Amino acid sequence: MARGIILLLIYALLLAAATLVEKFAGPTAARIILYYSPLLILLPVALVVNFIAVAIKLNKPRWSFLFIHGALMVILTGALVTHIWSKEGTIHLREGQSANQMISQTNRGSQTHSLPFCIELQEFNVTFYSGTSQPSSFESILIIHQEGTAVKKSISVNKFLDIKGYRLFQASYDRDEKGSVLLVNKDIPGRQITYLGYMLLIIGFILFFVSKSSRISILYSKRIIVFVIIVLFVGALLFVSQIGRFNPKVTLLAPVLKSRWLVFHVGTIVVAYLCFGICFLLGILNLITKKVKSTGIILEISLWIGLCFMTTGTFLGAVWANESWGRYWGWDPKETWALITIIIYTVVTHSSFVKKANPKRLYIYSIIAFICVIITYFGVNYFLSGMHSYR
């Protein structure tokens, strides 16, 4: 267990360094130096090997343990398949133009790849919010030519088009509103493997909360835990869905944010932040009052619930990203710091399994770990840049 914690801390530290490299040297440098470096590829492999070693030592591993950790291995496998075999690129079309090739960006520069079909941009439309110059949505009307047939289709933000395994996504448009930029992605095996991993992960979390032998059920009553989770989640969903009423300006969402995924992704993350905030306050309270036993159970339960919801919310965001622009992970600073937060809270929760661990340290770790939440929520928006910085 101690080896796994050390590996996780090294991984989190390198990811944090990568976001700083991206800030000062650009995303390409960050990918070459760290994100796609052999070290950051080997670290997850080492974690998988460590998990297998731990599982072998356990006499009767719990089903939730096997599902959760097995799911992460499947997700990593899917990511590897995507990294090696996926195809992606862009197509820029003006109205009346057609193309049967996409342009891909690699470390060696731009490369052209032929497509098994031809697309023609018949018309491009932009809809703006009333009385503003902010786009509400934009849409490309296309003619798809393949195998001697021509079919009229449309693509808009959050509405992709699938042609022979290639997914086409609406990315952006020209300033004069007469041209469209489309993202093209082909990643059938990688996507299927990764989505399988996501489903296994959700099953594992459900087993973790309802199983009689799970860590969280041992700590507290199963019924009370389920009730608290439902109340937190429903409350977060209601809060997110009503944001526009509190501040009308928030309703002028960027087109990509006008999706059913927004409420579930943000609502799940809000539950995680609430739990981590409770842990932070309990940590501060413990330092002041020195009462470890009275709040220890609440602290650990909140940590586990927060970690499960943070992981679920992050992967919901990954599914949303894949449905919106064809990639479920792009090492955007917000994504990276969400992963760092998951890693750090994984270290905090798993530190209680280390032999001769001091229970009081859990309070201190909860205070330190909350720094990651602050950076993810505020720091990325104001210091770093990326697709999640809607400024």
KOLKETI-699253 format. One line per 4 residues: number of its first residue (from 1); their letters; for each residue x, z, y of C-alpha. Coordinates in Angstrom, 2 decimals. Layout:
N
NUM) A) X/Z/Y; ...
END
This chain:
391
1) MARG) 0.00/0.00/0.00; 2.82/0.88/2.41; 4.45/-2.55/1.89; 1.19/-4.28/2.71
5) IILL) 0.82/-2.29/5.93; 4.36/-3.20/7.00; 3.71/-6.89/6.30; 0.48/-6.76/8.32
9) LIYA) 2.22/-5.14/11.28; 4.96/-7.79/11.25; 2.31/-10.53/11.08; 0.38/-9.06/14.03
13) LLLA) 3.55/-8.70/16.10; 4.55/-12.33/15.51; 1.06/-13.56/16.39; 1.13/-11.58/19.64
17) AATL) 4.52/-13.09/20.45; 3.10/-16.57/19.77; 0.40/-16.10/22.42; 3.08/-15.22/24.96
21) VEKF) 5.12/-18.28/23.97; 2.00/-20.39/24.48; 1.44/-18.81/27.90; 4.91/-19.59/29.21
25) AGPT) 6.03/-22.61/27.14; 2.76/-24.29/26.15; 0.73/-24.66/22.94; 3.03/-27.25/21.37
29) AARI) 6.03/-24.94/21.63; 4.01/-22.03/20.21; 3.00/-24.09/17.20; 6.51/-25.33/16.49
33) ILYY) 8.29/-22.01/17.07; 5.80/-19.61/15.45; 2.31/-20.69/14.36; 3.54/-23.40/11.97
37) SPLL) 6.90/-21.82/11.24; 7.93/-21.04/7.62; 7.88/-17.32/8.42; 4.21/-17.23/9.46
41) ILLP) 3.32/-19.32/6.42; 5.26/-17.10/4.00; 3.86/-13.82/5.36; 0.28/-14.49/4.12
45) VALV) 1.77/-15.52/0.76; 3.63/-12.20/0.62; 0.37/-10.38/1.43; -1.39/-12.18/-1.42
49) VNFI) 1.39/-11.20/-3.83; 1.16/-7.60/-2.60; -2.62/-7.57/-3.15; -2.23/-8.87/-6.72
53) AVAI) 0.36/-6.16/-7.40; -1.97/-3.46/-6.06; -4.93/-4.82/-8.05; -2.89/-4.76/-11.28
57) KLNK) -2.00/-1.10/-10.73; -5.65/-0.10/-10.34; -7.33/0.81/-13.62; -10.87/-0.16/-12.59
61) PRWS) -10.86/-1.97/-9.23; -14.24/-1.96/-7.45; -16.21/-5.18/-7.19; -16.23/-4.96/-3.39
65) FLFI) -12.43/-4.66/-3.43; -12.10/-7.75/-5.61; -14.62/-9.81/-3.64; -13.22/-8.99/-0.18
69) HGAL) -9.56/-9.45/-1.00; -10.25/-12.39/-3.32; -12.27/-14.04/-0.53; -9.34/-13.74/1.86
73) MVIL) -7.14/-15.47/-0.73; -9.69/-18.30/-1.02; -9.83/-18.62/2.79; -6.05/-18.84/2.98
77) TGAL) -6.10/-21.50/0.25; -8.67/-23.48/2.23; -6.55/-23.19/5.36; -3.53/-24.50/3.46
81) VTHI) -5.51/-27.46/2.09; -6.75/-28.24/5.60; -3.25/-27.99/7.06; -1.76/-30.38/4.48
85) WSKE) -4.49/-32.95/3.77; -6.96/-32.99/6.67; -7.12/-35.91/9.11; -8.05/-35.54/12.75
89) GTIH) -7.81/-37.52/15.95; -9.66/-38.77/19.03; -11.49/-41.90/20.10; -11.94/-42.83/23.75
93) LREG) -14.66/-45.38/24.45; -16.10/-46.91/27.58; -19.67/-48.16/27.58; -19.79/-51.49/25.73
97) QSAN) -16.46/-50.89/23.98; -15.97/-50.50/20.22; -13.19/-49.06/18.05; -12.30/-48.70/14.37
101) QMIS) -9.22/-46.52/14.87; -8.47/-42.97/15.96; -5.38/-41.60/17.68; -3.73/-38.52/16.18
105) QTNR) -1.19/-36.28/17.93; 1.77/-35.12/15.82; 5.19/-33.63/16.47; 6.49/-37.22/16.43
109) GSQT) 4.03/-38.36/19.09; 0.82/-40.39/18.91; -0.16/-42.23/15.73; -3.02/-44.64/15.07
113) HSLP) -5.18/-44.39/11.93; -7.74/-46.95/10.79; -11.31/-45.86/10.02; -13.64/-47.30/7.33
117) FCIE) -16.23/-48.10/10.02; -16.47/-49.31/13.61; -18.30/-47.49/16.42; -19.58/-48.94/19.68
121) LQEF) -20.54/-46.86/22.72; -23.85/-48.29/23.86; -24.67/-45.67/26.46; -23.45/-42.29/27.71
125) NVTF) -25.72/-39.71/29.36; -25.03/-36.45/31.18; -27.70/-33.88/32.07; -26.92/-31.37/34.82
129) YSGT) -28.43/-28.01/35.62; -31.00/-28.40/38.40; -29.41/-28.28/41.84; -25.84/-27.97/40.48
133) SQPS) -22.97/-30.16/39.39; -22.51/-28.19/36.16; -23.36/-30.18/33.02; -26.08/-28.79/30.78
137) SFES) -25.45/-31.34/28.00; -23.97/-34.77/27.41; -24.64/-37.37/24.76; -23.13/-40.56/23.38
141) ILII) -25.46/-43.29/22.07; -23.48/-45.16/19.41; -23.87/-48.23/17.23; -22.24/-47.65/13.82
145) HQEG) -21.00/-50.85/12.15; -20.18/-50.58/8.45; -20.55/-52.83/5.40; -22.38/-55.51/7.36
149) TAVK) -24.99/-53.17/8.84; -25.47/-51.72/12.34; -27.18/-48.36/12.84; -27.95/-46.59/16.11
153) KSIS) -26.94/-42.91/16.22; -26.41/-40.25/18.86; -23.81/-37.50/19.21; -24.02/-34.53/21.56
157) VNKF) -22.31/-31.16/21.92; -23.00/-29.03/18.81; -24.53/-32.07/17.08; -21.96/-33.96/15.01
161) LDIK) -22.26/-37.22/13.09; -21.03/-37.58/9.50; -19.87/-41.04/8.37; -18.22/-41.46/4.95
165) GYRL) -16.72/-37.97/5.06; -15.53/-38.35/8.66; -17.18/-36.05/11.17; -17.50/-37.23/14.78
169) FQAS) -17.90/-34.65/17.55; -18.69/-34.99/21.24; -15.66/-33.63/23.11; -15.68/-34.71/26.77
173) YDRD) -16.31/-37.66/29.07; -14.86/-39.66/31.95; -15.43/-38.56/35.54; -17.55/-41.61/36.34
177) EKGS) -19.81/-40.74/33.37; -19.26/-44.18/31.83; -16.86/-43.18/29.08; -16.85/-40.74/26.17
181) VLLV) -14.15/-38.89/24.22; -14.95/-38.17/20.58; -13.12/-35.93/18.12; -12.78/-37.22/14.55
185) NKDI) -12.13/-34.97/11.57; -11.99/-35.43/7.79; -11.54/-32.24/5.80; -14.03/-32.13/2.95
189) PGRQ) -12.02/-30.08/0.36; -10.51/-27.70/2.92; -13.89/-27.04/4.53; -15.63/-26.44/1.21
193) ITYL) -12.95/-24.03/-0.03; -12.93/-22.13/3.26; -16.72/-21.83/3.42; -16.72/-20.57/-0.18
197) GYML) -14.28/-17.89/0.95; -16.58/-16.92/3.82; -19.54/-16.51/1.44; -17.49/-14.39/-0.96
201) LIIG) -16.38/-12.24/1.96; -19.96/-11.55/3.05; -20.89/-10.66/-0.55; -17.91/-8.30/-0.67
205) FILF) -18.96/-6.56/2.55; -22.52/-6.13/1.26; -21.20/-4.60/-1.97; -18.92/-2.38/0.10
209) FVSK) -21.89/-0.87/1.94; -24.38/-0.59/-0.95; -22.14/0.27/-3.91; -22.30/3.92/-4.95
213) SSRI) -18.58/4.05/-5.65; -17.40/2.44/-2.40; -15.29/4.35/0.10; -17.97/4.39/2.79
217) SILY) -20.74/5.55/0.42; -18.53/8.40/-0.78; -18.09/9.48/2.83; -21.76/9.44/3.74
221) SKRI) -25.31/8.73/2.61; -25.85/5.06/1.75; -29.32/4.95/3.35; -28.11/6.38/6.64
225) IVFV) -25.22/3.92/6.75; -27.48/0.91/6.18; -29.93/2.20/8.80; -27.16/2.65/11.39
229) IIVL) -25.80/-0.85/10.71; -29.24/-2.44/11.10; -29.92/-0.57/14.35; -26.53/-1.52/15.80
233) FVGA) -26.82/-5.18/14.80; -30.40/-5.65/15.99; -29.57/-3.86/19.25; -26.58/-6.13/19.82
237) LLFV) -28.61/-9.28/19.09; -31.31/-8.20/21.55; -28.69/-7.44/24.18; -27.00/-10.82/23.82
241) SQIG) -30.30/-12.71/23.81; -31.42/-11.02/27.04; -28.18/-11.41/29.03; -29.63/-14.25/31.06
245) RFNP) -32.41/-12.03/32.39; -29.94/-9.45/33.70; -27.85/-12.06/35.50; -29.36/-15.54/36.06
249) KVTL) -25.89/-17.05/36.60; -25.05/-16.38/32.97; -27.77/-18.84/31.91; -25.65/-21.74/33.27
253) LAPV) -23.79/-21.90/29.99; -21.19/-24.50/29.15; -22.78/-27.07/26.80; -20.77/-25.89/23.80
257) LKSR) -22.20/-22.36/24.25; -25.79/-23.57/23.99; -25.91/-22.98/20.26; -27.80/-20.78/17.81
261) WLVF) -24.40/-19.50/16.70; -23.80/-17.76/20.05; -26.19/-14.85/19.48; -24.96/-14.14/15.94
265) HVGT) -21.26/-14.54/16.76; -21.31/-12.47/19.95; -23.84/-9.95/18.61; -21.69/-9.22/15.56
269) IVVA) -18.56/-8.83/17.70; -20.44/-6.49/20.07; -21.30/-4.21/17.12; -17.62/-4.14/16.18
273) YLCF) -16.57/-3.30/19.75; -19.17/-0.50/19.89; -17.77/1.01/16.70; -14.18/0.72/17.90
277) GICF) -15.22/2.26/21.21; -16.73/5.22/19.37; -13.46/5.62/17.43; -11.48/5.53/20.66
281) LLGI) -13.67/8.24/22.23; -13.45/10.38/19.10; -9.68/10.03/19.20; -9.56/11.19/22.81
285) LNLI) -11.99/14.04/22.02; -9.81/15.18/19.13; -6.71/15.29/21.30; -8.58/17.54/23.73
289) TKKV) -10.50/19.82/21.34; -8.28/19.66/18.20; -11.40/19.42/15.96; -10.37/17.14/13.13
293) KSTG) -12.84/18.03/10.37; -16.05/17.86/12.44; -15.59/14.23/13.50; -13.38/12.84/10.73
297) IILE) -16.22/11.36/8.66; -17.86/9.73/11.70; -14.52/8.29/12.75; -13.73/6.73/9.38
301) ISLW) -17.25/5.33/8.91; -17.13/3.78/12.39; -13.74/2.25/11.64; -14.95/0.62/8.42
305) IGLC) -18.19/-0.68/9.97; -16.29/-2.00/12.99; -13.71/-3.77/10.81; -16.38/-5.43/8.66
309) FMTT) -18.33/-6.65/11.69; -15.21/-7.78/13.54; -14.13/-9.83/10.53; -17.61/-11.27/10.02
313) GTFL) -18.01/-12.09/13.72; -14.65/-13.82/13.87; -15.43/-15.98/10.85; -18.90/-16.78/12.24
317) GAVW) -17.06/-18.04/15.31; -14.86/-20.12/13.03; -17.91/-21.74/11.40; -19.37/-22.40/14.86
321) ANES) -16.12/-24.00/16.00; -16.06/-26.22/12.93; -19.63/-27.34/13.55; -18.92/-27.99/17.26
325) WGRY) -15.52/-29.72/17.34; -14.36/-30.10/13.76; -11.89/-27.29/13.31; -12.56/-23.69/12.35
329) WGWD) -9.20/-22.41/13.57; -6.94/-23.77/16.30; -4.79/-20.77/17.30; -6.61/-20.42/20.60
333) PKET) -5.41/-17.14/22.25; -8.86/-15.56/21.88; -8.97/-16.46/18.20; -5.44/-15.21/17.69
337) WALI) -6.08/-11.85/19.36; -9.31/-11.44/17.41; -7.21/-11.89/14.25; -4.63/-9.41/15.58
341) TIII) -7.45/-6.89/16.18; -8.66/-7.37/12.60; -5.13/-6.89/11.28; -4.47/-3.75/13.32
345) YTVV) -7.76/-2.10/12.33; -7.07/-3.08/8.72; -3.82/-1.14/9.04; -5.68/1.82/10.56
349) THSS) -8.34/1.96/7.83; -5.89/1.43/4.99; -3.45/4.03/6.35; -5.74/6.71/4.87
353) FVKK) -4.85/5.42/1.38; -1.14/6.04/1.89; 0.08/9.10/0.01; 0.68/12.25/2.08
357) ANPK) -0.99/10.64/5.12; -1.81/13.10/7.91; -5.59/12.93/8.65; -4.90/13.58/12.33
361) RLYI) -2.94/10.34/12.59; -6.17/8.39/12.13; -7.31/9.60/15.56; -4.06/8.56/17.18
365) YSII) -4.14/5.17/15.46; -7.72/4.64/16.68; -6.62/5.17/20.27; -3.65/2.82/19.97
369) AFIC) -5.66/0.14/18.12; -8.24/0.01/20.91; -5.58/-1.63/23.09; -6.10/-4.76/20.97
373) VIIT) -9.83/-4.73/21.76; -9.08/-4.49/25.48; -6.62/-7.37/25.31; -9.02/-9.50/23.23
377) YFGV) -11.98/-8.86/25.53; -10.30/-8.76/28.95; -6.62/-9.68/28.68; -7.10/-13.12/27.15
381) NYFL) -9.61/-14.13/29.84; -7.47/-13.07/32.80; -3.88/-13.41/31.59; -3.86/-16.00/28.85
385) SGMH) -5.69/-19.34/28.76; -7.57/-21.34/26.17; -10.93/-22.69/25.06; -12.53/-19.21/25.33
389) SYR) -11.53/-18.76/28.99; -14.62/-20.16/30.68; -13.39/-19.74/34.25
END
